Amino acid sequence: MSEIATARINTFGTSPKADFESLSEEAVFVTVCQLQEIITKALQPLQDEVRDLKATVACQDEKIAA
């Protein structure tokens, strides 16, 4: 069974080109503050959307109640 799994993993996708440089090999260092800022910026659109959806649901609840 493990031989089948290994064969599937080894043959998945296309082979990388010879001059391909993996991004994971580059060292990236960020401070805790920088990471927190990145996360905050990434989450802001989602928080905005949740706020808008909650307002829509509240408006629909009022219409149903009326």
Secondary structure as GFF3:
##gff-version 3
##sequence-region A 1 66
A	DSSP	alpha_helix	2	10	.	.	.	ID=ss1
A	DSSP	three_ten_helix	23	25	.	.	.	ID=ss2
A	DSSP	alpha_helix	32	65	.	.	.	ID=ss3
###
